[in-house]
Amino acid sequence: MERLRRHLTAQVERIRGSGIECGCLLGTSAGDGPHAGEKVREAVREALDGWSDALTATIAEGQASGEITGAWPAGALAAFLLDLFEGAALRAKTGADHAHLGEEMSIALAAPRP
């Protein structure tokens, strides 16, 4: 859990530091995918798959140690966290209040606890 928390917190801080209006490059590129061309879509898909795979491995380790619930498959939890993060980052681009980014990550990290 601690590794997931540190990782997602670092991602939130990275977005805040680079300018919330820019959001996450992967999310922004994915949103532009239909107009950006196949090579961009493929690169974004590969990056998101790699990120999801890394989260899945970390979650599986947490499940094996009993730190993370086994109620859902590790891959499903990884997809949930990734989608939540990207959605929160996209939403943050629409306004000046970024407080929800950290709050949503806290809620998301509470969900997989046993």
PyMOL commands that set and color helices and strands:
alter all, ss='L'
color gray80, all
select helices_A, chain A and resi 2-18+20-22+25-36+38-65+74-92+99-110
alter helices_A, ss='H'
color red, helices_A
deselect
rebuild
show_as cartoon
